Amino acid sequence: MKFPAHRPRRLRKNDKLRGLIQETEISTKHLVYPLFVKEMSHTKIPIPSMPGVYQFSVEGLLKEVEDVVSHSIPAILLFGIPEKKDETGTGAYAEKGVVQEATRRIKKLFGDDILVVTDVCMCEYTSHGHCGIIKNGYVDNDETIKLLAEIALSHIKAGADMVAPSDMMDGRVDKIRQMLDINGYYETPIMSYAAKYASCLYGPFRDAAESPPRFGDRKAYQMDPPNQREAAREIGLDIDEGADIVIIKPALFYLDVISMARQAFNIPIAAYSVSGEYSMIKLAASKNILDYKKTVLELMTSIRRAGADIIITYFAKDIAGWLKENIP
């Protein structure tokens, strides 16, 4: 009787063997935690479509960042919601804007214990909810990128460690890089939303950031979901313009894009596991349809396996807690 020579199951029969050959690992050091800061009197307000996620005042945010630091999460991604919005989103680049003030307070209190990454966009600040300046019913690309550069500079002056432009305007990375360099911030990195798709998964985020467009949609500047080669072009352009890290957003439905980017580009890749991914899992887990911990960890593993170096996720604190539990 001839026995099979190759038995892959030999290396699966116990935890120790499986651990020795495990190809993909999740670590807290790869996580970025998104947070929402709002000009308001309440310390925090729950977001109904995102259970466990809140809008924070600046004071409330400081307490939350303290908790994030205690979980050994290295970075936060900060989104701001101003008290007042206008057509040109002036609150986005105001010296005393909510993100600028929050950043100053965080860096003063926590210093190098946390990296502050700031989202650079206008949708949370404009009365129309679009990501730039509207002219004749259309977002004007070249006028918008001038303001995006001003926003980025205001964030860095306030103490941000890195900026993350999410608007998907053409040439904005180059404009921001020039603005930072001219002002002496040569070593400040840019983490660009290089392949951001016009996805159905952003609904809960728009509740959290209070940023749904008042007319039309964002398909004229965010990417068309069927396209992968276009993502390669967008990523390549952002790298040429000076992006230090590129983001692919969303993550779950775009693992093929993450994998493609990993093979095509020698640059750190971040994947944003977006609000819709978070809310779907939360809802299914609350109905006992899915095991919450196992589902989240499998999702994170799949994103890392696809090639992401960094994962931006609302699950970050839970993941950090689970990883701590398993430390000998």
C-alpha positions as a LaTeX table, in Angstrom:
\begin{tabular}{lrrr}
\hline
Residue & $x$ (\AA) & $y$ (\AA) & $z$ (\AA) \\
\hline
Met1 & 0.00 & 0.00 & 0.00 \\
Lys2 & 1.42 & 3.38 & $-1.01$ \\
Phe3 & 0.98 & 6.17 & 1.48 \\
Pro4 & 0.78 & 9.82 & 0.32 \\
Ala5 & 4.18 & 11.53 & 0.55 \\
His6 & 2.73 & 14.98 & 1.03 \\
Arg7 & 0.54 & 15.53 & 4.07 \\
Pro8 & $-0.01$ & 19.26 & 4.74 \\
Arg9 & $-2.13$ & 18.26 & 7.75 \\
Arg10 & 1.06 & 17.21 & 9.57 \\
Leu11 & 1.74 & 20.88 & 10.29 \\
Arg12 & $-1.82$ & 21.62 & 11.45 \\
Lys13 & $-2.29$ & 19.11 & 14.20 \\
Asn14 & $-1.70$ & 21.42 & 17.20 \\
Asp15 & $-1.38$ & 25.08 & 18.15 \\
Lys16 & 2.39 & 25.02 & 18.40 \\
Leu17 & 2.89 & 23.64 & 14.90 \\
Arg18 & 0.30 & 25.99 & 13.42 \\
Gly19 & 2.01 & 28.91 & 15.15 \\
Leu20 & 5.43 & 28.03 & 13.78 \\
Ile21 & 4.29 & 28.31 & 10.17 \\
Gln22 & 1.67 & 31.06 & 10.49 \\
Glu23 & 2.16 & 33.40 & 7.54 \\
Thr24 & 0.10 & 36.43 & 8.60 \\
Glu25 & $-0.08$ & 38.08 & 12.00 \\
Ile26 & $-2.07$ & 40.93 & 13.46 \\
Ser27 & $-0.26$ & 43.35 & 15.74 \\
Thr28 & $-1.47$ & 46.42 & 17.60 \\
Lys29 & 1.42 & 48.37 & 16.08 \\
His30 & $-0.26$ & 48.20 & 12.65 \\
Leu31 & $-3.55$ & 49.79 & 13.81 \\
Val32 & $-4.91$ & 53.32 & 13.40 \\
Tyr33 & $-8.06$ & 54.31 & 15.30 \\
Pro34 & $-10.44$ & 56.83 & 13.67 \\
Leu35 & $-11.99$ & 59.44 & 15.99 \\
Phe36 & $-14.57$ & 62.19 & 15.53 \\
Val37 & $-14.20$ & 65.52 & 17.35 \\
Lys38 & $-17.04$ & 68.06 & 17.30 \\
Glu39 & $-17.47$ & 71.62 & 18.49 \\
Met40 & $-20.14$ & 71.07 & 21.15 \\
Ser41 & $-20.86$ & 71.26 & 24.87 \\
His42 & $-21.58$ & 67.54 & 25.36 \\
Thr43 & $-18.59$ & 65.39 & 26.28 \\
Lys44 & $-19.64$ & 62.70 & 23.83 \\
Ile45 & $-22.64$ & 61.72 & 21.72 \\
Pro46 & $-23.26$ & 58.14 & 20.51 \\
Ile47 & $-23.62$ & 57.50 & 16.78 \\
Pro48 & $-26.71$ & 55.27 & 16.39 \\
Ser49 & $-25.57$ & 53.68 & 13.13 \\
Met50 & $-22.15$ & 52.82 & 14.62 \\
Pro51 & $-22.68$ & 51.19 & 18.05 \\
Gly52 & $-19.74$ & 51.94 & 20.34 \\
Val53 & $-18.51$ & 54.89 & 18.27 \\
Tyr54 & $-18.98$ & 58.49 & 19.41 \\
Gln55 & $-18.62$ & 62.12 & 18.49 \\
Phe56 & $-16.40$ & 63.72 & 21.15 \\
Ser57 & $-15.89$ & 67.27 & 22.33 \\
Val58 & $-12.25$ & 68.27 & 22.63 \\
Glu59 & $-12.33$ & 67.50 & 26.36 \\
Gly60 & $-14.06$ & 64.18 & 25.76 \\
Leu61 & $-11.55$ & 63.35 & 23.04 \\
Leu62 & $-8.64$ & 63.78 & 25.44 \\
Lys63 & $-10.11$ & 61.12 & 27.73 \\
Glu64 & $-10.64$ & 58.81 & 24.77 \\
Val65 & $-7.07$ & 59.30 & 23.55 \\
Glu66 & $-5.84$ & 58.41 & 27.04 \\
Asp67 & $-7.70$ & 55.11 & 26.67 \\
Val68 & $-6.27$ & 54.60 & 23.17 \\
Val69 & $-2.74$ & 55.12 & 24.51 \\
Ser70 & $-3.40$ & 52.62 & 27.32 \\
His71 & $-4.26$ & 50.05 & 24.62 \\
Ser72 & $-0.84$ & 50.64 & 22.97 \\
Ile73 & $-2.49$ & 51.75 & 19.72 \\
Pro74 & 0.14 & 53.93 & 18.02 \\
Ala75 & $-2.00$ & 56.32 & 15.98 \\
Ile76 & $-5.37$ & 58.01 & 15.62 \\
Leu77 & $-7.01$ & 59.44 & 12.50 \\
Leu78 & $-8.86$ & 62.61 & 13.40 \\
Phe79 & $-12.05$ & 63.89 & 11.72 \\
Gly80 & $-13.58$ & 67.25 & 12.67 \\
Ile81 & $-17.15$ & 68.53 & 12.77 \\
Pro82 & $-17.45$ & 72.32 & 13.14 \\
Glu83 & $-20.26$ & 74.16 & 14.87 \\
Lys84 & $-20.96$ & 76.16 & 11.70 \\
Lys85 & $-20.55$ & 75.21 & 8.05 \\
Asp86 & $-20.39$ & 77.41 & 4.96 \\
Glu87 & $-20.05$ & 77.14 & 1.19 \\
Thr88 & $-16.27$ & 77.21 & 1.22 \\
Gly89 & $-15.60$ & 75.18 & 4.38 \\
Thr90 & $-13.64$ & 77.90 & 6.15 \\
Gly91 & $-13.67$ & 75.97 & 9.42 \\
Ala92 & $-11.42$ & 73.36 & 7.84 \\
Tyr93 & $-8.39$ & 75.65 & 7.72 \\
Ala94 & $-9.18$ & 78.04 & 10.58 \\
Glu95 & $-6.33$ & 78.43 & 13.07 \\
Lys96 & $-8.76$ & 77.78 & 15.92 \\
Gly97 & $-10.72$ & 75.07 & 14.08 \\
Val98 & $-11.87$ & 72.01 & 15.97 \\
Val99 & $-9.21$ & 69.65 & 14.55 \\
Gln100 & $-6.46$ & 72.21 & 15.03 \\
Glu101 & $-7.47$ & 72.81 & 18.66 \\
Ala102 & $-7.85$ & 69.09 & 19.36 \\
Thr103 & $-4.45$ & 68.36 & 17.83 \\
Arg104 & $-2.74$ & 71.02 & 19.95 \\
Arg105 & $-4.33$ & 69.66 & 23.11 \\
Ile106 & $-3.52$ & 66.03 & 22.31 \\
Lys107 & 0.13 & 66.71 & 21.50 \\
Lys108 & 0.54 & 68.88 & 24.59 \\
Leu109 & $-0.89$ & 66.18 & 26.85 \\
Phe110 & 0.44 & 63.01 & 25.20 \\
Gly111 & 3.43 & 64.13 & 23.11 \\
Asp112 & 5.05 & 61.25 & 21.27 \\
Asp113 & 2.88 & 58.64 & 22.99 \\
Ile114 & 0.40 & 58.92 & 20.11 \\
Leu115 & 0.68 & 59.79 & 16.43 \\
Val116 & $-1.97$ & 62.26 & 15.34 \\
Val117 & $-2.97$ & 61.80 & 11.71 \\
Thr118 & $-5.52$ & 64.32 & 10.44 \\
Asp119 & $-8.01$ & 63.84 & 7.66 \\
Val120 & $-7.66$ & 66.59 & 5.06 \\
Cys121 & $-10.96$ & 67.17 & 3.29 \\
Met122 & $-13.80$ & 69.71 & 3.15 \\
Cys123 & $-16.96$ & 67.59 & 3.22 \\
Glu124 & $-17.41$ & 67.88 & 7.00 \\
Tyr125 & $-17.04$ & 71.67 & 6.80 \\
Thr126 & $-19.06$ & 72.66 & 3.73 \\
Ser127 & $-22.77$ & 73.44 & 3.91 \\
His128 & $-23.32$ & 71.44 & 0.71 \\
Gly129 & $-21.42$ & 68.36 & 1.95 \\
His130 & $-19.11$ & 68.01 & $-1.03$ \\
Cys131 & $-15.34$ & 67.69 & $-0.78$ \\
Gly132 & $-14.44$ & 71.00 & $-2.40$ \\
Ile133 & $-15.45$ & 74.32 & $-3.89$ \\
Ile134 & $-18.61$ & 74.22 & $-6.00$ \\
Lys135 & $-18.70$ & 76.11 & $-9.29$ \\
Asn136 & $-21.68$ & 75.74 & $-11.61$ \\
Gly137 & $-22.87$ & 72.70 & $-9.67$ \\
Tyr138 & $-19.53$ & 70.90 & $-9.98$ \\
Val139 & $-16.57$ & 70.51 & $-7.61$ \\
Asp140 & $-13.78$ & 72.69 & $-9.00$ \\
Asn141 & $-10.60$ & 70.64 & $-8.78$ \\
Asp142 & $-7.92$ & 73.34 & $-8.99$ \\
Glu143 & $-9.60$ & 75.80 & $-6.62$ \\
Thr144 & $-10.16$ & 72.99 & $-4.13$ \\
Ile145 & $-6.57$ & 71.79 & $-3.99$ \\
Lys146 & $-5.40$ & 75.28 & $-3.04$ \\
Leu147 & $-7.57$ & 75.09 & 0.08 \\
Leu148 & $-6.58$ & 71.49 & 0.80 \\
Ala149 & $-2.96$ & 72.62 & 0.99 \\
Glu150 & $-4.00$ & 75.36 & 3.45 \\
Ile151 & $-5.87$ & 72.79 & 5.55 \\
Ala152 & $-2.87$ & 70.46 & 5.65 \\
Leu153 & $-0.53$ & 73.27 & 6.66 \\
Ser154 & $-2.88$ & 74.41 & 9.45 \\
His155 & $-2.99$ & 70.85 & 10.83 \\
Ile156 & 0.80 & 70.48 & 10.80 \\
Lys157 & 1.28 & 73.87 & 12.45 \\
Ala158 & $-1.07$ & 72.68 & 15.20 \\
Gly159 & 1.17 & 69.66 & 15.77 \\
Ala160 & $-0.20$ & 66.87 & 13.57 \\
Asp161 & 2.34 & 64.15 & 12.82 \\
Met162 & 0.93 & 63.27 & 9.42 \\
Val163 & $-1.85$ & 64.44 & 7.08 \\
Ala164 & $-4.21$ & 62.23 & 5.11 \\
Pro165 & $-5.93$ & 63.91 & 2.14 \\
Ser166 & $-9.17$ & 62.03 & 1.40 \\
Asp167 & $-10.83$ & 64.26 & $-1.20$ \\
Met168 & $-9.68$ & 62.47 & $-4.40$ \\
Met169 & $-8.93$ & 65.71 & $-6.26$ \\
Asp170 & $-6.28$ & 65.45 & $-8.97$ \\
Gly171 & $-2.90$ & 66.88 & $-8.00$ \\
Arg172 & $-3.69$ & 67.49 & $-4.35$ \\
Val173 & $-0.76$ & 65.46 & $-3.00$ \\
Asp174 & 1.67 & 67.54 & $-5.08$ \\
Lys175 & 0.04 & 70.78 & $-3.90$ \\
Ile176 & 0.16 & 69.70 & $-0.24$ \\
Arg177 & 3.76 & 68.47 & $-0.55$ \\
Gln178 & 4.83 & 71.80 & $-2.02$ \\
Met179 & 3.00 & 73.74 & 0.69 \\
Leu180 & 4.57 & 71.73 & 3.50 \\
Asp181 & 8.06 & 71.89 & 1.98 \\
Ile182 & 7.91 & 75.65 & 1.37 \\
Asn183 & 7.03 & 76.11 & 5.03 \\
Gly184 & 9.89 & 73.91 & 6.23 \\
Tyr185 & 7.94 & 70.72 & 6.97 \\
Tyr186 & 10.11 & 68.56 & 4.74 \\
Glu187 & 9.97 & 65.54 & 7.04 \\
Thr188 & 6.20 & 65.51 & 7.59 \\
Pro189 & 4.73 & 62.48 & 5.80 \\
Ile190 & 1.57 & 62.37 & 3.70 \\
Met191 & $-0.72$ & 59.34 & 3.88 \\
Ser192 & $-2.88$ & 59.70 & 0.81 \\
Tyr193 & $-6.28$ & 58.16 & 0.16 \\
Ala194 & $-4.97$ & 57.13 & $-3.24$ \\
Ala195 & $-7.69$ & 54.62 & $-4.22$ \\
Lys196 & $-10.92$ & 55.75 & $-2.58$ \\
Tyr197 & $-13.97$ & 54.20 & $-4.17$ \\
Ala198 & $-17.48$ & 55.67 & $-4.42$ \\
Ser199 & $-18.71$ & 52.90 & $-2.16$ \\
Cys200 & $-22.07$ & 52.04 & $-0.62$ \\
Leu201 & $-20.28$ & 51.40 & 2.69 \\
Tyr202 & $-19.84$ & 55.01 & 3.84 \\
Gly203 & $-23.35$ & 55.68 & 5.14 \\
Pro204 & $-22.60$ & 55.32 & 8.88 \\
Phe205 & $-19.49$ & 57.49 & 8.51 \\
Arg206 & $-21.57$ & 60.26 & 6.98 \\
Asp207 & $-23.82$ & 60.09 & 10.03 \\
Ala208 & $-20.77$ & 60.35 & 12.28 \\
Ala209 & $-19.10$ & 63.17 & 10.33 \\
Glu210 & $-22.40$ & 64.88 & 9.45 \\
Ser211 & $-21.23$ & 65.04 & 5.85 \\
Pro212 & $-23.80$ & 63.62 & 3.40 \\
Pro213 & $-23.84$ & 65.66 & 0.15 \\
Arg214 & $-26.87$ & 67.94 & $-0.08$ \\
Phe215 & $-27.18$ & 67.29 & $-3.80$ \\
Gly216 & $-25.86$ & 64.73 & $-6.25$ \\
Asp217 & $-23.16$ & 62.28 & $-5.21$ \\
Arg218 & $-19.37$ & 61.94 & $-5.19$ \\
Lys219 & $-18.98$ & 59.68 & $-8.20$ \\
Ala220 & $-17.35$ & 62.43 & $-10.25$ \\
Tyr221 & $-14.28$ & 62.40 & $-7.99$ \\
Gln222 & $-14.29$ & 59.14 & $-6.02$ \\
Met223 & $-13.41$ & 56.00 & $-7.97$ \\
Asp224 & $-15.82$ & 53.74 & $-9.84$ \\
Pro225 & $-16.10$ & 50.38 & $-7.96$ \\
Pro226 & $-15.67$ & 48.13 & $-11.04$ \\
Asn227 & $-12.21$ & 49.54 & $-11.82$ \\
Gln228 & $-8.93$ & 48.04 & $-10.63$ \\
Arg229 & $-6.42$ & 49.29 & $-13.22$ \\
Glu230 & $-7.58$ & 52.82 & $-12.53$ \\
Ala231 & $-6.57$ & 52.29 & $-8.89$ \\
Ala232 & $-3.04$ & 51.47 & $-10.04$ \\
Arg233 & $-2.93$ & 54.73 & $-12.00$ \\
Glu234 & $-4.22$ & 56.75 & $-9.04$ \\
Ile235 & $-1.76$ & 55.15 & $-6.63$ \\
Gly236 & 1.14 & 55.66 & $-9.02$ \\
Leu237 & 0.28 & 59.34 & $-9.47$ \\
Asp238 & 0.09 & 59.94 & $-5.72$ \\
Ile239 & 3.45 & 58.26 & $-5.21$ \\
Asp240 & 4.98 & 60.40 & $-7.95$ \\
Glu241 & 3.55 & 63.50 & $-6.28$ \\
Gly242 & 5.15 & 62.64 & $-2.93$ \\
Ala243 & 2.81 & 60.38 & $-0.98$ \\
Asp244 & 4.69 & 58.39 & 1.67 \\
Ile245 & 1.85 & 55.94 & 2.42 \\
Val246 & $-1.18$ & 55.16 & 0.26 \\
Ile247 & $-4.64$ & 54.20 & 1.49 \\
Ile248 & $-7.10$ & 51.88 & $-0.20$ \\
Lys249 & $-10.68$ & 52.43 & 0.92 \\
Pro250 & $-12.85$ & 50.43 & 1.62 \\
Ala251 & $-11.01$ & 47.26 & 2.60 \\
Leu252 & $-13.41$ & 44.30 & 2.72 \\
Phe253 & $-14.82$ & 44.56 & $-0.82$ \\
Tyr254 & $-11.46$ & 45.65 & $-2.27$ \\
Leu255 & $-8.98$ & 43.03 & $-1.10$ \\
Asp256 & $-8.05$ & 42.42 & $-4.74$ \\
Val257 & $-7.01$ & 46.07 & $-5.04$ \\
Ile258 & $-4.91$ & 45.82 & $-1.89$ \\
Ser259 & $-3.24$ & 42.70 & $-3.27$ \\
Met260 & $-2.62$ & 44.34 & $-6.64$ \\
Ala261 & $-1.09$ & 47.40 & $-4.99$ \\
Arg262 & 1.14 & 45.25 & $-2.77$ \\
Gln263 & 2.57 & 43.51 & $-5.82$ \\
Ala264 & 2.89 & 46.65 & $-7.95$ \\
Phe265 & 4.27 & 49.24 & $-5.51$ \\
Asn266 & 7.13 & 49.25 & $-3.02$ \\
Ile267 & 5.54 & 51.67 & $-0.56$ \\
Pro268 & 3.63 & 51.20 & 2.70 \\
Ile269 & $-0.04$ & 50.43 & 2.10 \\
Ala270 & $-2.88$ & 51.25 & 4.45 \\
Ala271 & $-6.38$ & 49.78 & 4.20 \\
Tyr272 & $-9.36$ & 51.59 & 5.68 \\
Ser273 & $-11.89$ & 49.12 & 7.10 \\
Val274 & $-14.80$ & 51.52 & 6.81 \\
Ser275 & $-17.92$ & 52.32 & 8.78 \\
Gly276 & $-20.17$ & 50.01 & 6.77 \\
Glu277 & $-17.90$ & 47.05 & 7.47 \\
Tyr278 & $-17.96$ & 47.92 & 11.17 \\
Ser279 & $-21.74$ & 48.35 & 11.35 \\
Met280 & $-22.52$ & 45.16 & 9.40 \\
Ile281 & $-20.43$ & 43.07 & 11.77 \\
Lys282 & $-21.78$ & 44.83 & 14.86 \\
Leu283 & $-25.36$ & 44.25 & 13.74 \\
Ala284 & $-24.81$ & 40.59 & 12.84 \\
Ala285 & $-23.02$ & 39.96 & 16.13 \\
Ser286 & $-25.80$ & 41.64 & 18.12 \\
Lys287 & $-28.26$ & 39.16 & 16.54 \\
Asn288 & $-25.95$ & 36.21 & 17.32 \\
Ile289 & $-25.57$ & 35.58 & 13.59 \\
Leu290 & $-21.77$ & 35.94 & 13.78 \\
Asp291 & $-19.21$ & 35.53 & 16.54 \\
Tyr292 & $-17.96$ & 39.09 & 17.02 \\
Lys293 & $-14.35$ & 38.41 & 18.00 \\
Lys294 & $-13.76$ & 35.65 & 15.47 \\
Thr295 & $-15.31$ & 37.67 & 12.64 \\
Val296 & $-13.30$ & 40.80 & 13.38 \\
Leu297 & $-10.02$ & 38.92 & 13.67 \\
Glu298 & $-10.68$ & 36.99 & 10.47 \\
Leu299 & $-11.46$ & 40.23 & 8.65 \\
Met300 & $-8.26$ & 41.87 & 9.93 \\
Thr301 & $-6.24$ & 38.79 & 8.97 \\
Ser302 & $-7.66$ & 38.90 & 5.45 \\
Ile303 & $-6.70$ & 42.56 & 5.07 \\
Arg304 & $-3.15$ & 41.88 & 6.27 \\
Arg305 & $-2.93$ & 38.75 & 4.10 \\
Ala306 & $-3.93$ & 40.80 & 1.05 \\
Gly307 & $-0.89$ & 42.99 & 1.69 \\
Ala308 & $-1.84$ & 45.92 & 3.92 \\
Asp309 & 0.86 & 47.15 & 6.27 \\
Ile310 & $-1.54$ & 49.41 & 8.19 \\
Ile311 & $-5.21$ & 48.94 & 9.05 \\
Ile312 & $-7.41$ & 51.92 & 9.88 \\
Thr313 & $-10.30$ & 50.44 & 11.84 \\
Tyr314 & $-13.03$ & 51.24 & 14.36 \\
Phe315 & $-12.34$ & 47.81 & 15.86 \\
Ala316 & $-8.85$ & 48.90 & 16.97 \\
Lys317 & $-9.48$ & 49.04 & 20.73 \\
Asp318 & $-11.24$ & 45.68 & 20.76 \\
Ile319 & $-8.45$ & 44.10 & 18.75 \\
Ala320 & $-5.81$ & 45.56 & 21.06 \\
Gly321 & $-7.66$ & 44.16 & 24.06 \\
Trp322 & $-7.89$ & 40.69 & 22.55 \\
Leu323 & $-4.21$ & 40.71 & 21.64 \\
Lys324 & $-3.28$ & 41.69 & 25.20 \\
Glu325 & $-5.32$ & 38.77 & 26.55 \\
Asn326 & $-3.18$ & 36.36 & 24.54 \\
Ile327 & 0.17 & 37.73 & 25.70 \\
Pro328 & 1.87 & 35.13 & 27.96 \\
\hline
\end{tabular}
